[in-house]
Amino acid sequence: MTIPKSPQDVIIQSVITAVIVFFAGLAPVNVFNRVAVIPSLFWLALITMILWTPIRQAGSFRRFLADCLGELIGRHFAEVVSVSTQVNEVRFGYELFGHRFIKQSIAINGIESIHWSTGQASSMTGRDMNDWSVYMYLDRDNPVNKPNRHFYTVSPARRKGITEAFGLSFVAFLRAAGAQLSDGETNNYFVSSNTEAK
């Protein structure tokens, strides 16, 4: 299943990436030519501090670059994989230059609920800012799910109608994979029977 991307997010990320790459490339040239040495060294130190944690989490600089390109130009997807006869996982990732990269794996029986709602912009302004996203809440006790990870944002922020259509198709996708999702109290909320049984 293809996961949509927000054109606005792609444009913003592209501009930010271009600015960072340009000035990160310019800084060593400045240091070598002894022009604006202090600001250039400060910029390199700042970039190193900002990127250190994401590179370490990615596992390598090469995978970090692939993840950055995947966010910008990759095709995002969700797929279901059978881990054993009793356990299925939904895996989220991206396809880039013919290669598939997995970023998150979640046990189907570890899903607590699916819902879509507005984001922080709507909360701050008190009106609908067209920032609806689909969220998947997870069972923290499930051994396949990462500890202390309580939710996963499935879709980018978009208008309510578009998000609702995607949310319903995502719920149908999970149900076809074996998720026991029942209608919740509202039409944008679906809860797992495993959660109801707790």
TAQUI-V31917 format. One record per run of one state. SS is the DSSP state (H for helix, E for strand, C for the rest). FROM is the first residue (numbers start at 1). TO is the last residue. If there is no record, write none. Layout:
# TAQUI-V31917
SS&FROM&TO / SS&FROM&TO
This chain:
# TAQUI-V31917
C&1&1 / E&2&2 / C&3&6 / H&7&33 / C&34&36 / H&37&58 / C&59&60 / H&61&73 / C&74&74 / E&75&82 / C&83&87 / E&88&96 / C&97&98 / E&99&107 / H&108&110 / E&111&117 / C&118&119 / H&120&125 / C&126&131 / E&132&138 / C&139&150 / E&151&153 / C&154&157 / E&158&158 / C&159&159 / H&160&176 / C&177&180 / E&181&183 / C&184&188 / E&189&192 / H&193&196 / C&197&198
